[in-house]
Amino acid sequence: MLVQQGVMGLGKNLRLKSARAALDMSQKDLADAVGVTRQTINAIENGDYNPTIRLCIKICKVLGKTLNDIFWEEDTYG
């Protein structure tokens, strides 16, 4: 399930941070690669911003990951 504000709430996205770090990319590096500000990447990682699907796809392409890898959460509500 894609995390949507108001449905499951936003939590820290440690998978995004981990994938970025594994490629030795700073928040600014990733931001520049996908056309947003470093503050936007920081907000996504901290769970303070819910990115559009288009931005999610751009991030995943740069990181070589799937949407499931970075943005989907397991359905823990049954």
Buried (B, 14 or more C-beta within 10 A) or exposed (E): EEBEEEEBEBEEBEBBBEBBEEEEBEBEBBBBBBEBEBEBBBBBBEBEBBBEEEBBBBBBEBBEBEEEBBBBEEEEEE
